[in-house]
Amino acid sequence: MITLIKESNIMGKLLKYSFYLIIIILLFLIGYSFFGDLSAPQEIITEKIQMPNDT
């Protein structure tokens, strides 16, 4: 009976810490989605192309 109580106590701690870990990961993901810059740098590229003359 004593070993059953110890095992359930360990399992409870494991579930509690995994719950906290999931919450922390979700907070980091939400913060990164708001403040992380994942967009590619944009620059305007202009090229002159020669059009064929209409005859």
GUTI-526278 format. One record per residue (C-alpha): residue number from 1; residue in one letter; x, y, z. Coordinates in pm, 1 decimal. Layout:
BEGIN
@n->NUM | res->a | px->X | py->Y | pz->Z
...
***
This chain:
BEGIN
@n->1 | res->m | px->0.0 | py->0.0 | pz->0.0
@n->2 | res->i | px->286.3 | py->237.0 | pz->78.3
@n->3 | res->t | px->450.0 | py->176.0 | pz->-260.7
@n->4 | res->l | px->119.8 | py->250.6 | pz->-436.4
@n->5 | res->i | px->99.1 | py->588.1 | pz->-263.4
@n->6 | res->k | px->460.4 | py->670.4 | pz->-357.0
@n->7 | res->e | px->404.9 | py->573.3 | pz->-720.0
@n->8 | res->s | px->91.3 | py->782.4 | pz->-745.4
@n->9 | res->n | px->276.8 | py->1075.1 | pz->-586.6
@n->10 | res->i | px->551.8 | py->1046.1 | pz->-848.7
@n->11 | res->m | px->293.0 | py->1022.1 | pz->-1126.4
@n->12 | res->g | px->112.2 | py->1328.5 | pz->-992.5
@n->13 | res->k | px->434.2 | py->1529.3 | pz->-986.6
@n->14 | res->l | px->514.9 | py->1414.6 | pz->-1339.4
@n->15 | res->l | px->172.2 | py->1523.4 | pz->-1465.5
@n->16 | res->k | px->199.6 | py->1855.6 | pz->-1282.8
@n->17 | res->y | px->542.8 | py->1934.7 | pz->-1428.0
@n->18 | res->s | px->440.1 | py->1829.3 | pz->-1777.7
@n->19 | res->f | px->134.2 | py->2056.1 | pz->-1751.0
@n->20 | res->y | px->357.2 | py->2346.2 | pz->-1648.0
@n->21 | res->l | px->593.7 | py->2269.1 | pz->-1935.1
@n->22 | res->i | px->308.0 | py->2270.4 | pz->-2187.1
@n->23 | res->i | px->185.6 | py->2607.0 | pz->-2054.4
@n->24 | res->i | px->536.2 | py->2757.1 | pz->-2079.0
@n->25 | res->i | px->580.2 | py->2625.1 | pz->-2433.8
@n->26 | res->l | px->244.8 | py->2771.6 | pz->-2538.1
@n->27 | res->l | px->337.2 | py->3109.2 | pz->-2389.3
@n->28 | res->f | px->668.1 | py->3108.4 | pz->-2577.1
@n->29 | res->l | px->493.6 | py->3017.5 | pz->-2902.4
@n->30 | res->i | px->235.7 | py->3292.6 | pz->-2861.7
@n->31 | res->g | px->506.9 | py->3546.5 | pz->-2777.9
@n->32 | res->y | px->719.4 | py->3439.2 | pz->-3071.1
@n->33 | res->s | px->425.8 | py->3462.3 | pz->-3309.9
@n->34 | res->f | px->356.3 | py->3819.6 | pz->-3197.8
@n->35 | res->f | px->712.3 | py->3949.8 | pz->-3163.5
@n->36 | res->g | px->916.7 | py->3723.2 | pz->-3391.3
@n->37 | res->d | px->985.9 | py->3857.2 | pz->-3737.4
@n->38 | res->l | px->962.3 | py->3573.7 | pz->-3985.8
@n->39 | res->s | px->901.3 | py->3780.3 | pz->-4297.8
@n->40 | res->a | px->1161.9 | py->3793.9 | pz->-4570.7
@n->41 | res->p | px->1328.2 | py->4127.3 | pz->-4639.3
@n->42 | res->q | px->1158.9 | py->4309.6 | pz->-4924.4
@n->43 | res->e | px->1333.0 | py->4523.9 | pz->-5181.5
@n->44 | res->i | px->1214.1 | py->4675.9 | pz->-5505.4
@n->45 | res->i | px->1391.9 | py->4547.8 | pz->-5813.7
@n->46 | res->t | px->1359.0 | py->4750.8 | pz->-6134.1
@n->47 | res->e | px->1492.8 | py->4630.2 | pz->-6465.9
@n->48 | res->k | px->1469.2 | py->4799.2 | pz->-6802.2
@n->49 | res->i | px->1356.8 | py->4565.3 | pz->-7074.3
@n->50 | res->q | px->1375.7 | py->4651.2 | pz->-7439.7
@n->51 | res->m | px->1044.7 | py->4629.6 | pz->-7619.6
@n->52 | res->p | px->1044.4 | py->4522.7 | pz->-7984.9
@n->53 | res->n | px->956.0 | py->4803.2 | pz->-8228.6
@n->54 | res->d | px->613.9 | py->4785.6 | pz->-8388.3
@n->55 | res->t | px->639.9 | py->4779.5 | pz->-8770.7
***
